[in-house]
């Protein structure tokens, strides 16, 4: 069994893929597919998709962390370029909260309601609840996607997904919804004359209040527009793995074909999307839920392109391993991502950091082989 993990060089956005080769079969997994702040995918992302997949390829799982354009505007292009998407896994968004997600993407409601047209199966991960603190990961069900029926389903936070039970690899999505802060924001807007009816009447109505809403949530919601992001664990379960990493694109530099891959320790990866690691107890709960699997984590996505307000130094203590961090950003982004403070903290703590931009030779590649 071999896993190829690629952090694609598409600039200010996110397009991460894994390819699992096992028992003469190949499985493709994608976490987010978007770049830039446009409704449509930029040419750079379109070319990257075309260079990775053929028309008869299948995406076995598409994870969507959240619904900002720079994380989803390449999905329709991805779907057009391949044969099918079998499963899509997203955070569950309640109808009454659609207005909030439409602020950053006015196509959100249409996109969210058309997920069943995108894939055969849609799994919506419910937000973590107070009851979750009583659950151990072993108490939460496992979904074998090779046996699942077609349809749209709600699943519990931290549900384990397996491509096939005989494959020693699993995907565990976590949804730490910011419902409390969203309710505070809604109450603030109501005080300022924007009714709940206005907020739930669709984009045509919400758009008229957009300036007041943005002003309110910048003062009430500490991280502004950064909303629910599905955190994902990807890694082995019981097996042992050998892992190598490389930054660059050998296909573009044939004279450097013999550049070595470098070893690193652990095969597991945590994808954070645009999440805020300063949410109350989020890292503690994540570590508790993963239990022994947390010791497998060797790679971590720096959330929100390296924004300082989304980072928390406690991530270094999630386990005792030296960890490889990667951060995706555009060289000309106007947000000053990544924060120099975040970069300094990662390096100061003895971890590796890979910066992935729109430059082709910034692609970050990991090759993982199961040895027992």
C-alpha positions as CSV (number, residue, x, y, z in Angstrom):
1,X,0.0,0.0,0.0
2,X,1.3,3.4,-1.0
3,X,-0.1,6.9,-0.3
4,X,0.9,10.0,-2.3
5,X,0.0,13.3,-0.7
6,X,0.3,16.5,-2.7
7,X,-0.1,20.1,-1.6
8,X,-0.7,21.7,-4.9
9,X,0.9,25.1,-5.9
10,X,-2.2,27.1,-6.7
11,X,-1.6,30.4,-4.8
12,X,-4.1,31.9,-2.4
13,X,-6.4,29.0,-1.8
14,X,-6.3,25.3,-1.1
15,X,-6.1,22.2,-3.2
16,X,-4.7,19.1,-1.4
17,X,-4.9,15.6,-2.8
18,X,-4.1,12.0,-1.7
19,X,-3.8,9.0,-3.9
20,X,-3.9,5.6,-2.3
21,X,-2.7,2.5,-4.2
22,X,-3.7,-0.8,-2.7
23,X,-4.5,-4.2,-4.0
24,X,-4.2,-3.1,-7.7
25,X,-6.7,-0.3,-7.1
26,X,-6.3,3.4,-6.9
27,X,-8.3,5.8,-4.7
28,X,-8.3,9.6,-5.1
29,X,-9.1,11.9,-2.2
30,X,-9.3,15.7,-2.4
31,X,-9.5,18.2,0.4
32,X,-10.8,21.6,-0.9
33,X,-10.3,22.8,-4.5
34,X,-10.1,26.6,-4.9
35,X,-8.0,29.6,-5.5
36,X,-8.4,33.4,-5.5
37,X,-11.5,35.3,-4.5
38,X,-13.5,34.7,-7.7
39,X,-16.6,32.6,-8.4
40,X,-14.8,30.7,-11.1
41,X,-11.5,28.9,-10.9
42,X,-8.5,30.8,-12.2
43,X,-6.5,29.4,-15.1
44,X,-3.7,28.4,-12.8
45,X,-6.0,26.1,-10.9
46,X,-7.6,24.7,-14.0
47,X,-4.2,23.8,-15.4
48,X,-3.2,22.1,-12.1
49,X,-6.4,20.0,-12.1
50,X,-5.8,19.0,-15.8
51,X,-2.2,18.0,-14.9
52,X,-3.4,15.7,-12.1
53,X,-6.5,13.8,-13.4
54,X,-7.6,12.1,-16.6
55,X,-11.2,11.9,-17.9
56,X,-11.8,8.4,-16.6
57,X,-10.5,9.1,-13.1
58,X,-12.8,8.9,-10.1
59,X,-12.6,11.1,-6.9
60,X,-13.6,8.7,-4.2
61,X,-13.9,11.4,-1.5
62,X,-14.1,15.1,-1.8
63,X,-13.8,17.0,1.5
64,X,-15.0,20.6,1.6
65,X,-13.7,22.4,4.6
66,X,-15.9,25.5,4.2
67,X,-17.5,27.5,1.4
68,X,-15.3,30.5,0.7
69,X,-14.5,30.9,-3.0
70,X,-10.8,30.3,-2.5
71,X,-11.6,26.8,-1.2
72,X,-14.4,25.7,-3.6
73,X,-14.3,27.6,-6.9
74,X,-12.3,24.8,-8.6
75,X,-14.8,22.1,-7.7
76,X,-17.0,22.4,-10.8
77,X,-13.9,22.3,-13.0
78,X,-12.7,19.2,-11.1
79,X,-16.0,17.5,-11.7
80,X,-16.0,18.4,-15.4
81,X,-12.5,17.0,-15.8
82,X,-13.1,13.5,-14.3
83,X,-15.6,10.7,-14.5
84,X,-17.4,11.1,-11.2
85,X,-17.2,12.1,-7.6
86,X,-18.4,9.2,-5.4
87,X,-18.6,10.9,-2.0
88,X,-18.6,14.5,-0.8
89,X,-18.2,15.3,3.0
90,X,-19.0,18.8,4.3
91,X,-19.9,20.6,7.5
92,X,-23.6,20.6,8.2
93,X,-25.0,24.1,7.9
94,X,-28.4,24.9,9.2
95,X,-30.9,26.7,7.0
96,X,-31.2,29.6,9.4
97,X,-27.5,30.3,9.2
98,X,-27.3,30.4,5.4
99,X,-27.2,34.2,5.4
100,X,-23.9,34.2,7.3
101,X,-22.1,32.0,4.7
102,X,-23.6,34.0,1.8
103,X,-21.7,37.1,3.0
104,X,-18.4,35.8,1.7
105,X,-19.9,33.7,-1.1
106,X,-23.3,34.8,-2.5
107,X,-23.5,31.5,-4.4
108,X,-23.3,29.6,-1.1
109,X,-27.0,28.6,-0.9
110,X,-27.2,27.4,-4.5
111,X,-23.9,25.5,-4.1
112,X,-24.9,23.8,-0.8
113,X,-28.3,22.8,-2.0
114,X,-26.9,21.2,-5.2
115,X,-24.3,18.9,-3.5
116,X,-26.3,15.8,-4.5
117,X,-25.8,16.8,-8.1
118,X,-22.1,16.9,-7.5
119,X,-21.6,13.5,-6.0
120,X,-23.4,10.2,-5.5
121,X,-23.3,10.4,-1.7
122,X,-23.3,13.5,0.5
123,X,-22.3,13.3,4.2
124,X,-23.0,16.4,6.3
125,X,-21.0,16.3,9.6
126,X,-23.0,17.6,12.5
127,X,-21.3,20.2,14.8
128,X,-19.6,19.0,18.0
129,X,-22.0,19.1,20.9
130,X,-21.8,19.0,24.7
131,X,-22.6,15.3,24.6
132,X,-19.4,14.7,22.6
133,X,-17.3,15.0,25.7
134,X,-18.7,11.7,26.9
135,X,-17.7,9.9,23.7
136,X,-14.5,8.0,23.0
137,X,-13.5,7.7,19.3
138,X,-14.2,4.0,19.5
139,X,-17.8,4.8,20.5
140,X,-18.4,6.6,17.2
141,X,-19.3,4.6,14.1
142,X,-17.2,3.8,11.1
143,X,-18.6,4.2,7.6
144,X,-17.2,1.8,5.0
145,X,-17.7,3.8,1.8
146,X,-17.4,0.6,-0.3
147,X,-20.7,-0.6,1.2
148,X,-22.6,2.7,1.6
149,X,-25.9,3.4,-0.2
150,X,-26.4,6.4,-2.3
151,X,-28.1,9.5,-0.8
152,X,-27.6,12.4,1.5
153,X,-26.9,11.8,5.2
154,X,-26.2,13.6,8.4
155,X,-23.4,12.0,10.5
156,X,-22.0,12.5,13.9
157,X,-18.9,14.7,14.5
158,X,-15.7,12.6,14.4
159,X,-17.3,9.8,12.4
160,X,-14.6,7.6,10.9
161,X,-14.6,7.0,7.1
162,X,-12.9,4.1,5.5
163,X,-12.5,3.5,1.7
164,X,-12.7,-0.2,2.5
165,X,-12.4,-2.1,5.8
166,X,-9.3,-4.0,4.6
167,X,-7.4,-0.7,4.0
168,X,-5.4,0.4,7.0
169,X,-6.2,4.1,6.5
170,X,-9.0,6.3,7.7
171,X,-10.4,9.8,7.4
172,X,-12.0,11.5,10.5
173,X,-13.7,14.9,10.0
174,X,-14.3,17.2,12.9
175,X,-16.8,20.0,12.8
176,X,-16.4,22.7,15.6
177,X,-19.2,25.0,14.6
178,X,-19.1,28.6,15.9
179,X,-22.8,28.6,16.8
180,X,-22.4,30.6,20.0
181,X,-20.6,33.5,18.3
182,X,-23.0,33.4,15.4
183,X,-25.9,33.8,17.8
184,X,-24.2,36.7,19.5
185,X,-23.8,38.3,16.1
186,X,-27.4,37.7,15.2
187,X,-28.6,39.3,18.4
188,X,-26.3,42.3,17.7
189,X,-27.8,42.7,14.2
190,X,-31.4,42.5,15.6
191,X,-30.5,45.3,18.0
192,X,-29.5,47.4,15.1
193,X,-32.7,46.9,13.2
194,X,-31.9,43.9,11.0
195,X,-34.6,41.3,11.8
196,X,-34.2,37.5,11.8
197,X,-36.7,37.5,8.9
198,X,-34.4,39.7,6.9
199,X,-31.4,37.3,7.6
200,X,-33.3,34.2,6.5
201,X,-35.0,35.7,3.4
202,X,-32.2,34.9,0.9
203,X,-29.4,36.7,-0.6
204,X,-31.5,39.3,-2.4
205,X,-32.6,40.7,1.0
206,X,-29.3,40.0,2.9
207,X,-27.4,41.9,0.2
208,X,-29.2,45.2,1.1
209,X,-27.8,44.9,4.7
210,X,-24.3,43.7,3.7
211,X,-22.3,46.8,4.9
212,X,-24.0,46.8,8.3
213,X,-23.6,43.0,8.7
214,X,-19.9,43.2,7.9
215,X,-19.3,46.1,10.3
216,X,-21.1,44.2,13.1
217,X,-19.3,40.9,12.7
218,X,-15.9,42.5,12.5
219,X,-16.6,43.9,16.0
220,X,-18.5,40.9,17.4
221,X,-16.8,37.8,15.8
222,X,-13.1,38.0,16.6
223,X,-11.9,36.3,13.4
224,X,-14.3,38.1,11.1
225,X,-15.5,36.1,8.1
226,X,-13.6,32.9,9.0
227,X,-16.3,30.4,9.8
228,X,-16.8,26.7,10.2
229,X,-14.0,24.7,8.7
230,X,-14.0,20.9,8.6
231,X,-10.8,19.6,10.3
232,X,-9.7,16.3,8.9
233,X,-7.4,13.6,10.2
234,X,-5.9,11.4,7.4
235,X,-3.6,8.6,8.4
236,X,-3.0,5.0,9.3
237,X,-4.8,3.1,12.0
238,X,-2.6,0.2,13.2
239,X,0.1,-0.3,10.6
240,X,3.7,1.0,10.4
241,X,4.7,3.3,7.6
242,X,7.8,4.7,6.0
243,X,7.5,8.4,5.0
244,X,9.4,10.6,2.6
245,X,8.9,14.2,1.6
246,X,10.0,16.5,-1.2
247,X,9.4,20.1,-2.2
248,X,9.5,20.9,-5.9
249,X,8.2,19.5,-9.2
250,X,10.6,17.1,-10.8
251,X,8.6,17.0,-14.0
252,X,9.5,20.7,-14.6
253,X,13.1,20.3,-13.7
254,X,14.3,17.1,-15.4
255,X,18.0,18.0,-14.7
256,X,17.2,17.7,-11.0
257,X,15.4,14.4,-11.3
258,X,17.7,12.8,-8.8
259,X,16.9,15.2,-6.0
260,X,16.4,13.1,-2.9
261,X,13.3,12.7,-0.9
262,X,13.8,13.3,2.8
263,X,12.5,11.0,5.6
264,X,10.1,12.2,8.2
265,X,8.5,10.3,11.1
266,X,4.7,10.0,11.0
267,X,2.2,9.4,8.2
268,X,-0.8,11.2,9.7
269,X,-1.9,14.6,8.6
270,X,-4.3,17.2,10.1
271,X,-5.9,19.5,7.6
272,X,-7.4,22.6,9.3
273,X,-8.9,24.7,6.4
274,X,-9.4,28.2,7.7
275,X,-10.2,27.2,11.3
276,X,-9.5,29.2,14.4
277,X,-7.2,27.2,16.7
278,X,-8.1,29.6,19.5
279,X,-11.7,28.4,19.9
280,X,-12.3,27.2,23.4
281,X,-10.8,23.8,24.0
282,X,-10.6,22.9,20.3
283,X,-7.1,21.4,20.4
284,X,-7.7,19.7,23.7
285,X,-10.9,18.1,22.4
286,X,-9.3,17.1,19.1
287,X,-6.4,15.4,20.9
288,X,-8.8,13.6,23.2
289,X,-11.0,12.4,20.3
290,X,-8.1,11.1,18.3
291,X,-6.7,9.3,21.3
292,X,-3.8,7.1,20.2
293,X,-4.2,8.2,16.6
294,X,-2.9,11.6,17.5
295,X,0.6,10.1,17.9
296,X,0.6,9.3,14.2
297,X,0.3,13.0,13.3
298,X,3.5,14.2,11.5
299,X,2.1,16.8,9.1
300,X,-0.1,19.8,9.9
301,X,-1.7,22.4,7.7
302,X,-1.2,25.9,9.1
303,X,-4.8,27.2,9.2
304,X,-6.1,30.2,7.2
305,X,-2.9,30.6,5.1
306,X,-0.9,31.5,8.2
307,X,-3.1,34.3,9.6
308,X,-1.8,35.1,13.1
309,X,-5.3,35.3,14.7
310,X,-6.1,31.7,13.7
311,X,-2.9,30.2,15.1
312,X,-2.3,28.8,18.6
313,X,1.1,27.7,19.9
314,X,-0.6,24.8,21.7
315,X,-0.6,22.9,18.4
316,X,3.0,22.1,19.0
317,X,2.1,20.0,22.0
318,X,-0.5,17.9,20.2
319,X,2.1,15.1,20.3
320,X,5.8,14.7,21.0
321,X,6.9,14.2,17.4
322,X,8.8,16.7,15.3
323,X,6.1,17.9,12.9
324,X,6.1,19.1,9.3
325,X,3.9,22.2,8.7
326,X,2.8,23.5,5.4
327,X,1.1,26.8,4.6
328,X,-0.6,27.7,1.3
329,X,-0.7,31.4,0.1
330,X,-0.4,33.6,-2.9
331,X,2.9,35.6,-3.3
332,X,0.9,38.8,-4.1
333,X,-1.9,38.3,-1.6
334,X,-3.1,41.6,0.1
335,X,-3.6,40.0,3.5
336,X,0.2,39.7,4.3
337,X,-0.2,35.9,4.7
338,X,1.6,34.1,6.2
339,X,2.3,36.0,9.3
340,X,6.0,36.3,10.1
341,X,5.1,35.7,13.7
342,X,3.5,32.4,12.9
343,X,6.5,31.4,10.7
344,X,8.9,32.3,13.5
345,X,7.0,30.3,16.1
346,X,7.0,27.2,13.9
347,X,10.7,27.3,13.2
348,X,11.6,28.3,16.7
349,X,10.0,25.2,18.0
350,X,12.2,23.0,15.8
351,X,9.5,22.0,13.3
352,X,9.8,22.0,9.5
353,X,7.7,24.5,7.4
354,X,6.9,24.2,3.7
355,X,5.6,27.3,2.0
356,X,3.4,26.5,-1.0
357,X,2.6,29.3,-3.4
358,X,1.6,29.6,-7.1
359,X,5.2,28.8,-8.1
360,X,5.4,25.3,-9.7
361,X,8.5,24.3,-7.8
362,X,6.8,25.0,-4.4
363,X,4.6,21.9,-4.6
364,X,5.0,19.8,-1.5
365,X,4.9,16.0,-2.0
366,X,4.9,13.2,0.5
367,X,5.3,9.5,-0.4
368,X,4.1,7.1,2.3
369,X,4.5,3.3,2.2
370,X,3.0,0.7,4.6
371,X,5.7,-1.7,5.8
372,X,3.7,-3.8,8.2
